Amino acid sequence: MLDAGFTIAEKHQRRPFLKNNEKSTRYLRQVALPEIGRRGQQKLAQTKVLVVGLGGLGSPAALYLAGAGIGRLGLCDIDRVEESNLPRQVLYSHEDIDKPKVEAAKHRLTAYAPELETELFADGFTEAEPSDEILKNYDLILDCSDNQPCRYLINRRARTLGISVVYAAIHRFEGQVAVFNGRGGPCYNCLFPQKSNTAMVPDCAQAGVIGVLPGIIGCHQALEAIKIILELGESLEGRLLLFNALNLDVRKLKIPEEPLCEVCGTETKAESEQISKKSSGCGSISASELRRAIAGDESEIILLDVRQPEEYLLERIEGSVTLPLDELDDRIESLDKDKSYVLYCRSGARSRLACERLVSAGFQRVKNLTGGYLAWSAIEPV
């Protein structure tokens, strides 16, 4: 059984999902599943889900949640429909161009599922809107946003209120999905630390995306939401699913809990500072020094990228090898202690921790790239 951070609250007004003869046949195929039945369908009808972002991900996710019989959808998006949205944002038609997405989405969804209740948030997800009081009325959040500041805000608010989040993102031909339990386990900030992620990943308008990909990933989000609500199967809680559309490769990675996470970490600031003081055993190298060393053909240097694989795929130092921080302990025996290593991540924080682990394990020729990939990419090659 799943424990994704919430139980459907009894405070929500109970209302039958069968109100008329037409409705009685609407969910026959779903109710026929012994794992769901009438009781499960009733549970879906009592559930309130907030969908943040009504673009490529939010469109299929909202459609399939409405089709599954979710009782209420909160629709949150600040944008208007543009012509360039239409190939992948299946909620909208040509007639919706220039209309607010929340209004066009409501019109489509309620025509599709007449008994669906909706709540519109046309001001987007900001520090002020929706307020915590509004969020408390929802059982689950779908993060379908397309920018990282919004994702970090969703993560903080949801963690504070104990609401679980089904997260997804897409980039070119790749997509990812994860579930973050509002009551425990790793959060989005553990996966992508905000302090280490000052450079934003390009959005679809800049990087491009194949139109069918958000449909696939958005459907994964809807499925995870339904599994959580009905306590079915095994959720992606604490794991990241990676999907490659070009070869249909699917991988699932465990997301490590970060003790020093600013949102959910268990370590105090004093403990964090104490850890920093102990880092003297780990040497450092600047980006310019590393470039000169590589240009001087110091072939003994082995570059280890300790970020997550999806970060490595987006951008990396040529010739580096991926060794995620959460896999380091399991793979440390495969490393040659006589070699010289330079470790890097996004800004140098995670690689410093990895560097200290290697030093503690007896490695003597280990250096951390100061400033990480951000510093490396900021200077011209020598």
Secondary structure in CASP SS format (residue, H / E / C, confidence):
PFRMAT SS
TARGET T0000
AUTHOR 0000-0000-0000
METHOD secondary structure of the structure
MODEL  1
M C 1.00
L C 1.00
D C 1.00
A C 1.00
G C 1.00
F C 1.00
T C 1.00
I C 1.00
A C 1.00
E C 1.00
K C 1.00
H C 1.00
Q C 1.00
R C 1.00
R C 1.00
P C 1.00
F C 1.00
L C 1.00
K C 1.00
N C 1.00
N H 1.00
E H 1.00
K H 1.00
S H 1.00
T H 1.00
R H 1.00
Y C 1.00
L H 1.00
R H 1.00
Q H 1.00
V H 1.00
A C 1.00
L C 1.00
P C 1.00
E C 1.00
I C 1.00
G H 1.00
R H 1.00
R H 1.00
G H 1.00
Q H 1.00
Q H 1.00
K H 1.00
L H 1.00
A H 1.00
Q C 1.00
T C 1.00
K E 1.00
V E 1.00
L E 1.00
V E 1.00
V E 1.00
G C 1.00
L C 1.00
G C 1.00
G C 1.00
L C 1.00
G H 1.00
S H 1.00
P H 1.00
A H 1.00
A H 1.00
L H 1.00
Y H 1.00
L H 1.00
A H 1.00
G H 1.00
A H 1.00
G C 1.00
I C 1.00
G C 1.00
R E 1.00
L E 1.00
G E 1.00
L E 1.00
C E 1.00
D C 1.00
I C 1.00
D C 1.00
R E 1.00
V C 1.00
E C 1.00
E H 1.00
S H 1.00
N H 1.00
L C 1.00
P C 1.00
R C 1.00
Q C 1.00
V C 1.00
L C 1.00
Y C 1.00
S C 1.00
H H 1.00
E H 1.00
D H 1.00
I C 1.00
D C 1.00
K C 1.00
P E 1.00
K H 1.00
V H 1.00
E H 1.00
A H 1.00
A H 1.00
K H 1.00
H H 1.00
R H 1.00
L H 1.00
T H 1.00
A H 1.00
Y H 1.00
A C 1.00
P C 1.00
E C 1.00
L C 1.00
E E 1.00
T E 1.00
E E 1.00
L E 1.00
F E 1.00
A C 1.00
D C 1.00
G C 1.00
F C 1.00
T C 1.00
E C 1.00
A C 1.00
E C 1.00
P C 1.00
S C 1.00
D H 1.00
E H 1.00
I H 1.00
L H 1.00
K C 1.00
N C 1.00
Y C 1.00
D C 1.00
L E 1.00
I E 1.00
L E 1.00
D E 1.00
C C 1.00
S C 1.00
D C 1.00
N C 1.00
Q H 1.00
P H 1.00
C H 1.00
R H 1.00
Y H 1.00
L H 1.00
I H 1.00
N H 1.00
R H 1.00
R H 1.00
A H 1.00
R H 1.00
T H 1.00
L H 1.00
G C 1.00
I C 1.00
S E 1.00
V E 1.00
V E 1.00
Y E 1.00
A E 1.00
A E 1.00
I E 1.00
H E 1.00
R E 1.00
F C 1.00
E E 1.00
G E 1.00
Q E 1.00
V E 1.00
A E 1.00
V E 1.00
F E 1.00
N C 1.00
G C 1.00
R C 1.00
G C 1.00
G C 1.00
P C 1.00
C C 1.00
Y H 1.00
N H 1.00
C H 1.00
L H 1.00
F C 1.00
P C 1.00
Q H 1.00
K H 1.00
S H 1.00
N C 1.00
T C 1.00
A C 1.00
M C 1.00
V C 1.00
P C 1.00
D C 1.00
C H 1.00
A H 1.00
Q H 1.00
A H 1.00
G C 1.00
V E 1.00
I C 1.00
G C 1.00
V C 1.00
L H 1.00
P H 1.00
G H 1.00
I H 1.00
I H 1.00
G H 1.00
C H 1.00
H H 1.00
Q H 1.00
A H 1.00
L H 1.00
E H 1.00
A H 1.00
I H 1.00
K H 1.00
I H 1.00
I H 1.00
L H 1.00
E C 1.00
L C 1.00
G C 1.00
E C 1.00
S C 1.00
L C 1.00
E E 1.00
G C 1.00
R E 1.00
L E 1.00
L E 1.00
L E 1.00
F E 1.00
N E 1.00
A C 1.00
L C 1.00
N C 1.00
L C 1.00
D E 1.00
V E 1.00
R E 1.00
K E 1.00
L E 1.00
K E 1.00
I C 1.00
P C 1.00
E C 1.00
E C 1.00
P C 1.00
L C 1.00
C C 1.00
E C 1.00
V C 1.00
C C 1.00
G C 1.00
T C 1.00
E C 1.00
T C 1.00
K H 1.00
A H 1.00
E H 1.00
S H 1.00
E H 1.00
Q H 1.00
I H 1.00
S H 1.00
K H 1.00
K H 1.00
S H 1.00
S H 1.00
G H 1.00
C C 1.00
G E 1.00
S E 1.00
I E 1.00
S C 1.00
A H 1.00
S H 1.00
E H 1.00
L H 1.00
R H 1.00
R H 1.00
A H 1.00
I H 1.00
A H 1.00
G C 1.00
D C 1.00
E C 1.00
S C 1.00
E C 1.00
I E 1.00
I E 1.00
L E 1.00
L E 1.00
D E 1.00
V C 1.00
R C 1.00
Q C 1.00
P H 1.00
E H 1.00
E H 1.00
Y H 1.00
L H 1.00
L H 1.00
E C 1.00
R C 1.00
I C 1.00
E C 1.00
G C 1.00
S C 1.00
V E 1.00
T E 1.00
L C 1.00
P C 1.00
L H 1.00
D H 1.00
E H 1.00
L H 1.00
D H 1.00
D H 1.00
R H 1.00
I H 1.00
E H 1.00
S H 1.00
L C 1.00
D C 1.00
K C 1.00
D C 1.00
K C 1.00
S E 1.00
Y E 1.00
V E 1.00
L E 1.00
Y E 1.00
C C 1.00
R C 1.00
S C 1.00
G C 1.00
A H 1.00
R H 1.00
S H 1.00
R H 1.00
L H 1.00
A H 1.00
C H 1.00
E H 1.00
R H 1.00
L H 1.00
V H 1.00
S H 1.00
A C 1.00
G C 1.00
F C 1.00
Q C 1.00
R C 1.00
V E 1.00
K E 1.00
N E 1.00
L E 1.00
T C 1.00
G C 1.00
G H 1.00
Y H 1.00
L H 1.00
A H 1.00
W H 1.00
S H 1.00
A H 1.00
I C 1.00
E C 1.00
P C 1.00
V C 1.00
END
